[in-house]
Amino acid sequence: MIRATPLGFSFAGLCAGIKVRRADLGLLVSSRPCAAAGCFTTSRGRAAAVAWSAARVPSNGVRAIVVASGNANCMNGPREVADVETMARGVASSIGVSPEMVLVATTGAIGIPFPIDKVTAAIPALVAALAEDPIPAAEALRTTDTFNKIASREIFVGGTPVRVFGMAKGSGMVHPRMATVLGFLLTDADVSPACLDAAMRSASADSFEMTTVDRETSTNDSIIALANGASGAPRIEDLDAEGGRAFAHALREVCVELATMVARDGEGARRLVTVQVTGAPTLVAARALARAVAGSNLVKAAIFGADPAFGRVLAAVGAAAAEAELAIDPRCSSVSMQGLVLFRDGAPAPVDRDAARALLRRDEVSIEVDLDSGAASATAFGCDLTYDYVRINADYAAVLADGEGGGVRRDARLETKTPELKADLLVAALGYIERFAGTRAVVRYGTATTARPELIERLAGDVRLLQAVGLSVILLQAEGDSEAMVTALGRAGTRSVGLSGADGNLLRARSPRFAGGAVPQVPSVDPDVVETLLAKGYVPVVCASWALPDAAREAGLDPDAIAAEIAIACGAKKLLFLCEGPGLVVQGELVSVIAADALAARAREGAIEPALSGRIRAVVRALEGGVETVHLIDERVPHNVVAELFTDTGVGTMVR
């Protein structure tokens, strides 16, 4: 449970059929009437849901927000307005309030018929699912988002605890035009509509409006705040009073945290970029120039390439200053990246470019620009621009309506691609098919995969592909049981069996004690049960957390050691460790290929985090035991297994 979830609110989310097999309909309900405020897109093409909600705030008496994702319900003709009203009436009827007390938000593909019949049919189940846990609703908001965006704070107003909570979605089509995402801010404080509106607009100006991913403004952007007063704290009617200041500060912190998550999750992004502009003549100027740098495609591409291209930063400042008619000369500015001064006193500063590139390969990149023209400052949030942005949006554009009133799905069929691309893909695939036929691979995945159903589905699809090209796969799950993975493999068309260490005497501990009191023992593997399953075309799914007898658990056996021993015993050519990181990173740079002895030497020298020592031992053990290559890749990125094995460069670290 989120610690600071506000009192009096309940949440629900489910799959209504707008998307395929993913939550797409969310609901937020207050047990009592709320003060409400909102900021909405300024696009002249805004969706009907935006018009419906904008017409009803700021106000008192709002009870619910219903949100549909996957379909924007925009540019759909006269039915667009009718569908929004039908959604509001359906929720209102189910919770026993007036339709005017229900706000509506939609997000997703534009110009696709909205499946209103599926939505209205799902509303009773949605209301019945209302509970205190906000996660189902947060899941339902997402389109191309890769994770839930939730933030909260707890403060005191008049000595009474008050909670401020927010959830948001946003990954692409993000650019400051008030607002930039779908965001819902909930509090159990008692706040007047006027104060709530003022606090929310001020917070959004420093957060959502300072966020850009791709300079594209959505037709559906909505930030809505509800305050229900369920905390019992004194009413806030003045933001300059002590309680008002505390509330406004907490709301701003929540908004900044959510906006940062949106920037970090930019479509295809690999790095969060924070741009701080100081020394500006006015706050308006500082904000405009910070946004210009964060939104510059050339700056974003340079960050993707780890290029300390201060010239692109200054070019963006100069162009934005001219557009805003600001008397600012970029030559009088200084520019730093990751704390390294790159430009000052009108000339490039001496810097070790290799060191700068290493720093720019980190997950977070900071750019500082001092204009030396005043005292105002502002911070903008953005991300790098990668090849994947084009791929994601080209794929997202290829959506179909599944029937006349059906859900949105993507057309990923190979036959929809150009003949040239199809030919290149098939010819390139032949080499890998020949290379993998008749071989085996062990894939050890962790909690980052098991915690996200979509990653389980994607990994199951990868396994099915590997099977199709003749590679036998053995899966090892670090924690939990195998039910979700076995089910996903079945949906992908692959037969599988979940195994424990006791099944067929698969695993035994060689010793019930640590060697020297420090180094965990490795298990003894009897591969007969695995061999039997592989011979019959099954994928064994071994669960490490319940794989061992009690004595073996006491011996300190870990999933990495188990994976290495299974790979050796079964004659696997490849062992893949799916990690919560890109692979082996040394001094901020991803190591693509490394020899086992070099890896061990780095570990001895302290160049690798001590927490990875167990995995490194497992890697070396696997290679010494006959495994040809061990791969360390990021399990949080869908289809990384295929990307690692089916490309020459890979996406992680390969240890030979």
N, C-alpha and C positions, 0 to 999 in steps of 0.2 A: 504494500500500500504506500502511495506517496505520502510522506510525513505531513505535508502542509496542505492537504486537500481541504478546501473550505467546507464548513458545516452547511448542511441543508441542500447540497447538490448531489445528484446521482447521474450516472453515465451508462451508455449502452452503445454497442456497435455490432453489426452483423453483415453478412453478404446477402444483399437483396437481388443480385443478378445484374447489377450495372456493370460490374467487372466479373471476370471468370475466377471463381473460387477464392476471392479475396474480399475482406470486409470493405464495404462501400457505402454504408448508411450508418450515420452516427447520430446520437441524441444526447443533449445535455439538459437536465431538468432541475429547476429549483423547487423546493417544497413550499416556498412562499414567494410573493411578488418581488420583483427586482427593479432597482434603478438600472437603466440601460443606456449605453452610449456606443457610438460606432464611428469608424472612419472607413471610407470606401474608395475604390478606384475612381480616378477622374476620367477614365476612358469614356469617350462618347459612344462606345459600343458595349457598354456594360450590360451584364446579364440581368434577367428579370428578378433573380433572387436578390441581387444587390439593390435594385429599386424597391423591392418589397421591404427589406430590412431598413434601408436608409430612411424610408418614409415613417418609420416607427421609433426612431431614436433622435435625440435623447428623450427619455420618458420614464415613467413609473409603471409598474405592473407587468413587465415581461416575465414569462415563466419558463420558456424553453427555447433552445436553438436546435434545429434539425439540419444536418449537413449531408449532402450526397457527393461522392467522389467518383471520378472516372468519366463523368459526363457533365460538361459545364452548363447544359441547358441554355445555350446562348446561340443566337442567330438561327432560331428554330421557327420563326414565324409566330402567328397569333397564339399557338398552343403553348409557347414558352411561358407566357404570363399565367395562363390557366393552370399549367402544371405546378407552378410555384404555389398558387393559391390552394390547389388540391393537396399538396404536401402539408401545408400549414393547417388546413382543415382536418386532415387525417390525424395528425399528431394532437391537435387541440381536442378533437372528439375522444381520443384514447386516454388523455390525461384529465379531461373534464374542465377545460378552460376555453376562452374565446380565441378564435384564430388570430385576432389582433395581438395576442400575448405570445405568439410563436414567431420567432425570427427564422429565416431560411438562408442557407449558404450552399453553393454548388461549386464544383471545380472539376476540371478534366478536359476532354476533347470538345472542341467547338464545332457546331454545325451538325452534330449527330442527333437523331431523334431521341428524345428522353424517354426511358422506359417507365413511364409513370404508373402503369398497371402493376409492374413488379414492385415498385416502391410502396404503393398504397397497400399492396397485399402483405408486405413485410412489416408495416408499421405496428400492428398489434403485437407481434413477437418482439419487436424492438422495445416497445414500452414494457413488456413483461420482463425483459432482460435487464432493466434498470437496476444498478447497484452502485456501491460506493467506489469501486475500482475504476479509474479513468482510462486505463490502458485500452479496453475495447473501443472506446470512442476515438482515442488517439490513433489507433490502427485504421479506423474507418476514414480518417481524414486524408490518408496518404494516396498520392498518385505515383510519381516517379521517386518519391522520397525513399531513402534506404533505411531510415530509422525513425522512431517516434520522437517528437520534439515536445518535451514537457519541462517546466520549470516552476519553482515555488519559493515563497518566502513566508516567514512567520514573524509578526511584529506585535507590539502592544499599543493599544489605543485606550487611554484612560485606565491603564492597569489591566486591561482585558486582552487576552491573546486574539489576534486577528490573522487570518490566512489569506494570502494572495497567490493565486494559482493561474498558470497559463498553459495552453497547448496550441500548437501551430502546425501547419504543413507548408512546405515550400521547397522546391529544388530547382525548378526551371521556370521560365517566364517570370523572372523576378527582377524588378527595377523600380526605384523610388518614384511612385506617382500616387501615393497615399491610397491604399496601403499596398504592400508588396506580397502578401501571402493571405492565407486564411489563418486567423488567430483568434482565440477565445480566451478572455481574461475573466476569471471568476474570483470573487471575494465574499467572505461572510461579514465584511465591514458594513456599517450603515452609512452610505454615502449619498448625498443628494445628486440627482441627475446632472446638475450643472457642474458640481465639483468632479464627478466621475468623468464627465466629458472633457473638462479642462486637463485633468491629470492624465487621461489616456492620450490626448492629442500631444501633450508635452512629452510623454514617454515615447510615443511612436515617432516623434520628430527626431529623437536621438537614437532610435533603434531600427525599426522597420523601414523608415524613410531613408536611412543611411545604409541600406543593404542593396546590393546588386549582384546578380549572377550573370545575366546575359543581355542587359539593356532592353529587355522586352517587358512591356507592361500588360498585365492580365486584364481581361474583361470581368473578372470575378473577385478581385481582391477585396477582402473584408476583414476588419479588426473589430470585434464586438466585445464589450465589457459589461458584465452583470454584477451587481452588488445586492445581496439579499438581507444583510443585517442580522443573520442568524447567530453571530457571535455574541450579541448582547452588548457590544461595546458602544460607547457614546457616539452619537451621530456626527459625521464629518460634513460641515457646511462651509469650511474655510480652509483652503489649502495652505494658508500662511500660519495657521495655528499648529500647535505641536503635533496633534494627531494627524492633521492633514498633511504636514510635511513628511511624517513617517510613512504614511500610506503612499504618497506620491513617489517617494524614494524607492519603496519596495516594488511598486508597479513598474517603475523605470528599470530596476534591476532585472525583473522577470522578462520585460520586453527585450532588453539588451541580450540576455542569455538566449532567448528564443531566436532573435535575429541572427546571432552568431551561429546558432545551429543551422539555420537556413543557408547561410553563406558557406558553412563547412560542407553542407550536403548538396552544394550546387551540382547540377547534372554533369557527371563525368569528372568532377573536380577531385584533385588529389591533395590540394593545399588550401587551407584557410588563409586569406590575405586580409590584414588589418592595415588601413591607411590612416595615419594621423597627420593632420595639417595644423601647424601652429603659426603664430605670427601673422595672422590674417587681419585685414582692416575691420571686418565685421563677422558676426556669427554666420550670417547668410552666405558670405563669401567663403568662409572656411568650409561650410557644409558643401557648397557647390563644387569646390576644387577637390575636396576629399572624395566626393562621389565620382568626379571625373577621372581621377587616377584609378580608383577601384574598378570603374566600369570600362576602362580603356582595353580594347581587345589586344592591342600591342603589348601593353603592360602585362596583361593576364597571360598571353602566350610566352612572354619572356620568363615569367615566374614558372610556368610549366617546364620550360627548358633550363631552369636554374641559371638564368642569365642576369647578372647585375646591371641591367640596362637602365641606368639612371636617365639617359637621354630620352627614353620613351616616357618616363615619369614627367620630366620637364616639358616635353612636347604636349602632354595632356594638360598640364597646368596652364601653359601658354594659350592653348586653344580655348579652354574653358574661361580663362580670364578675358580673352577677347570677346567671347560670346556674351559674357555678363557685363562687358564694358568696365572691367576693373583695371585700375592703373597699377598693375603688378608686372614686374620684369622677372621672369624665371631665372635670369642670370644672377640675380641678387639672392637667390634661394640656396639652401643647402638640402641635400638629399642623402638619407641613410637607408640601408636595408639590413635587417637583422642586427642593428646597432653599429654597423660598419659605415663610416662616412665615405660616400662615393663622389660627392660633388660639393664644393664650397668655394667661396671667394671667386666665383665666376669661372672656375676651371675644375677638371677632374682631380680628385684627391688620390694620392698613391694608395694602392690597396692590392693585396694578394688575391687575384681573381680566382685562383683555385680554391682558396679558403672561403671566399665569398660564395662560390658555387656550392661548396659542401654545405654551408649554412642554409642556402636557398633550397636545398633538397629536403629540409625538414617539413613536417606536416603543417606547421604554422609559420607564416612569413609576415614580418612587419616592415612597413615602409613609412618612414618619417620625412615630412617635408616642412621645413621652416621657411616661411615666406619673408620674414624680416620686414613686415609691413603693418604690424599692429599687434594687438594682444588677444585676438579671438582664436579659438581652436575648435576642431571637430574631428570625429573619428568615423570612418566608413568601413563597412565589412563587405568583403567580396571573396573571390576564389580564382584559381587559375583556369585557363581555357585549354582543354585537352581534346584529343581526337575523339574521345568518347562522347563529347557533347553533341557532335554532329551525328554520330551513330545513334545515340539515344533519341534525338529529335527526329531523325529520319525514320526510325522505327515507330516512334509515337505518332508520327503523321500518318502511318499506314494502318489506320484503324478502320474497322468495319462495324456496322450495326448488325448485331446477331439477330436477324429477323426484323419485322416491321417495328416492334416495340421492345426489342431485346437489348441485351447489354453490349457494352463496347469490348471488342477484342482486337488484338493486333494480328495483322497478316504477316506472319514470319515465314511463310512458305517459300522454299527456294525458287519455285516457278515464277514468283512475282519479281525476282531480281533480273538484272540485265543478262543476256546470253554470255557476254564477256565475263561478268563476275561469276556466273555459274560455272563456266569452263575453268576459270582460274582456281576456284575453290575445289572442284573435283580433282583436277590434276594435282594440286598441292596436297590434297588428302591422300592420294594414292601412296606417296612415299611413307607416310605415317602408318597407313594400314599395313603395308609390307613390313615395316619395322616392328609393329606391335603384335602382329599375328602370332598366337601361340605363347605369348609371354604373360607374366603375372605382375600385379602391382598391389601393394598394401596402402590404403589411404586412412590415415588417422585424423579424425576431425574432432572439434571441441565444442565448448559451450556456446561460442558465438554462432555456430551453425544450429545447434539444437534449440537455441532460444528464439530463432526466427523461422517460422514455417516456410517462408518463400525460399530461404537458403537450403533447407532440407529438400524441397522440391527441385531446386536447381542442381544440387549435388546428385540427386537420384537420376536426373536427366543426363548428367555427365557420365554417370556409371553405365547407363543404358547405351550411350554412344560408344564408350570404351569397349563394352561387350560386343557391340555390333562390328567393331573392327578387329575382333579376335583377341582382345586383352582380357584376362580373367582378373577380377577385382575382389579383394578382401577388405572389408571396412572394419575399422576399429573406432568405437565411440568412447570418448573419455569419461563421460558421466551419464547417468540416467539409464533408461531402458531403451530397447530397440524398436518399440512399437511404431513410433512416428516415422522412422526411416524405412522400416519394412513396409509400412503402408504406402509411403511415397514411392518406393521402388516398384510396388505392385501397380500403382497408377501409371508409372512410366513404362510398364510392360516387362518388368524384370522380376524373376522369382528370387526370393531371398529367405533366409532363416536367421533369426536372432539366436546368438549363442552366449552361454556363460562359460567361465573357465572350467566348470565341472562337467560340462557336456563332452562326452567322449574322452574325459581326462585331458582336455585340451591344454590346460595350464597347471603346472605344479611349481611350488617354490623350491629352489635348490637348497635353501637354508632358511630357517625361521628367524634369523638374526641378521643385523647389519654387519658388513665386513669392516672391522675396525671401528664400529660404532658410528660410521659416517656415510658410507657408500651403500645405497640400496642394492639388494641382490637382484639378479635377473631371473626370469622364470624358465623352467624347462617346458618345452612345447612338444606335444604329441599331435602331429598334424593330420592324423587319420580322418577325423571328423570333417576337417576343412577340405581335405583331398576328396572325400566322398561327395561333399556338396558341390565342389567345383567340377567334378567329373559329370555330374548330372545337370550342370548349367545354372546352379544356384549361386547367389552372392551371399557369403557368410557375413553377418554383422555381429561382431564381437563387442560386448559392452564391458569396458574395463572396470567400471565401478562395482559391478557384481560378478566379475569374471573369476574371482579367486576364492579358494577356501580361506577360513579365518587365519590359519597359520601363515598363508601366503600374504594376506593383507598386512599382517604384523611385520612381515619382512621388509616392508617399505617399497613394494613393487609399484611402479607408476606406469601410466598408459604409454609413454614414449618407449620405455624399456620393453613392454609387452609387444608393441608394434614392431620394434627391431627384431625381436626373437621370432615372431610369427613370420616376418618377411624372410628371415634366414631359413627357418625350418621348411617353408613352403617354396623356396627357390625363386622368390620374387626378384625381378630385375630392377624394379623401382619401388621406393618407399616415399610417400608424400606425407609430410606433416603440415596440416592446415592450422595456421596460427592466427592470433589476433595482432597481426602486423605484416608488413610487406615481405619479410624474409630477414636475412642477416644485414643489419645496418651498422656500419662502422663510420664514426665521425660524420654522421648525417648522410652518408651515401650508401645506397643499396649495393651489396656485393652480388653480382649476377652469377658468377662461377668461382668456386674455390676448391682446392684439393683438401682431402681429409686431414693430412698432416699440417697444412697451413691453418686449417680451422682449429685444430687442437693446440697449435702453437699460440694462436691469438688468444685462446681461452687461458692458457697458462700465463700469458703476459698481462692478463687483466683487461684486454681490449674488448671483451664481450661481457655482457651483464652476467653477474653470478647466478641470477635466477635461471639462466639458460643452461647451466652446467649439466643438468640431467639430460636435457635434450641433446646437447653436444655429445655426451657419452653414448647416447643411443644412436646418433648418426654415425659416429666412428665405429661402434660395435657392428652396425648393419653393414657397413662397407667392408670391414674386416671379415665378416661372415659370408661375403659373396654377392651382396646387393650391388648392382652396377652404379646406380646414382640415387642420391637422396635429395628430395626437394623440399624447401621451406617456402610456403606461399601463404597469402592472406586469405583466410577463409571467409572474410566479410564481403568479398567481392564475388558476385555471382559468376559461375562458369570459369573460375580461375584454374580449376583442375585441367580443363580442356585447353585453356590458353597457355598453361605451362607446358603441357605435353605436346601440343600440336603446333607449336611455333619454335623456330630455331633459337630465338633470343629468350623466350620464356617471360614470366612476369614476377618471379621471385628469385630465390637463391638455389642454385644446383650445386651439390657437393659431390665430387667425383671420388 
